[in-house]
Amino acid sequence: MKNRIASVSLIGSLVLLLGIANVYALSIERNSPGIEYTKNFDKKTAKAIDAVLTDKQFHYLNGLTSYWEPKFETTLVYDGDAASLNHFIAEMSAVHGIRVHLTFSHDLSKETGSALSAGSWWVLYSHVTPNVVTIRINLAAPKLANLEITLPENRPEPSMRI
């Protein structure tokens, strides 16, 4: 009887551990910048976004892609000063086919837990809003102490141009 209880406990523990392993497998660390776009995402637009994300002038720290439905969200962390951030915003805003949203955090280190660095800014991409790239700016980043953001010139969609 004791052997049967021990076997059931062992099997239950293994099932629990395998279940936990699968939860962690739903997210992957990104040692280099990249996004897993939606299946029907425009290849030319993806290539242009990737060119900005992987540009060596921007200091990439780390990232994470979560495979939780429906978002399938990617967070990429960058470090840099205000000039670098402004250049990043301008480069990303020049990519046709997407909208760039800027959001602000008082302190990204309080949002990250232990999975990501706080950095100076994050880039967020979600399958729920595939044509939006969000740049989340860390107002607590020491390198952004004297932050002044230069917004790129508004460029209307081709269908809205006169």
N, C-alpha and C positions, 0 to 999 in steps of 0.2 A: 504494500500500500504506500509506504514511504517513497519507494522508487517511482511509483506512478505520479505522486504529487510533485516530486522533484522534476520529473520529466515534463509535466504540464507547466510548472513554473519556469523551467528552462526554455521551453517553446514559447511561452508568453513573453519572456524577456527578449528573446530573439526577434519576435514579431514587433515588439515595441522599439527595439534598437533599429531594426530595418525601416520602420515607419519614420523614425527621427532622421535617419540617414537620407531618406527620400525627401523630407522637408528641406534639409540643407542642400540637397541636389537641385532644388528648384531655383537656386541662385548661384551664379558663378562670379568669381572675381575676374576683373579685367586688368591685366598687367599692361596692356596697351589700349589706347582709345579705340572705340568701335561701337557701332550700333547694329543690332539685328532688326532690320526694318520689316515692315509688314510685307507679305508675299507679293502684293501688287504695287509696291512702292516704286516710283519712277527711278530707273537705274542711273540716269544722268544726274538727277537731284541727289541721290544717295552718294554718288562719287564726289559731287561738289561739297556736300556736308563732310564727308570723310576727309577731304583735302584740308578743310579747316581744322577738324579735330586732331589730325595727325601732323599738322604743321609744327616743325621743331622749334619755332620761335615761341610756342606756347608750352609752358612747363606742366606736363601731365603728371599727376601723382598716382591715382588709382581709380578704380571704378567697380561697378557691380551691375549685372543684369539679372533681374528677377523674372522667373517664368511663371509668375502668378497671373492667372487669367482674371480679368480680360486685359489688364494693363501691359504685361510683358515689358516692364519699365527698365530703362537703362539710366544709371547715374554715373557721370564721369566727373572727376575732381581735378581742378587745375589750380596752380599757384602763380601769382604774378602781381605786379603793381597796377595802378590805375591806367597807365599808358597801354600796357599789355591787354588789360580787360577791354578798354575802348577799341583797340585794334581787333580783338576777338569778336566783339559785338559787330563792328563794321564788316568784317569778313563774313560772319554768319548771316548778317542781314543782306549781303550781296547775293546770296544763294537764291535763285528763283525757284518758286514752287513750294516755299515754306514761309511760315510766319515765325518771327522770333519774339518771344515773350520775355520780359525782364521781371523777376521777382526779387524780393529782398528778405534777408534773414538778419535778425539782430545778432545771432551767433549760430553758425552752422554746426559747431561742435556739440551743441545741445540737441541737434536733430539727427546726428549720425549714429549714435551708439558707438560700437567699436568696429563696425564693418568698414567705414570709410574715414578718410582724413577730412578735416574741415575745409582746408584750402582757402583760396580767395574767391572762387566761384565754382559752381556745379553746372553741368549741362544735363538736362533731363529730357528723355524721349520716351513716349508711351505709345503703344499700339492703339489706344483709345483715341488719341489725337495725333494721327500719323504725320500731318503736315505742319506740326508745331514743334519747335525746338525751344525749350525754356532755359534761360540762363539765370540761375539763382545766385545772387551776389551776397557774400558774407561781409556784413558791415563791421564785424569784429576782427576781420583779418588785419594784422598789423601793416601789411603792405598796401592796404587800401585806406589808411588813416586819413589821407587828404583826398578822398575820392571826389572827382567831378566826372560825371558821365557825359560823354559826347554822343548824342543820338544821331544815327545816320539820317540822311535826308529821306523823307517819306517817298517810297516808290510805289505808286498804285499798280494794281494788277493789270496785265495787258488788256483785259476786257474793259477796264475802267479808264484807260487812257484816251485822251481826246485826239 
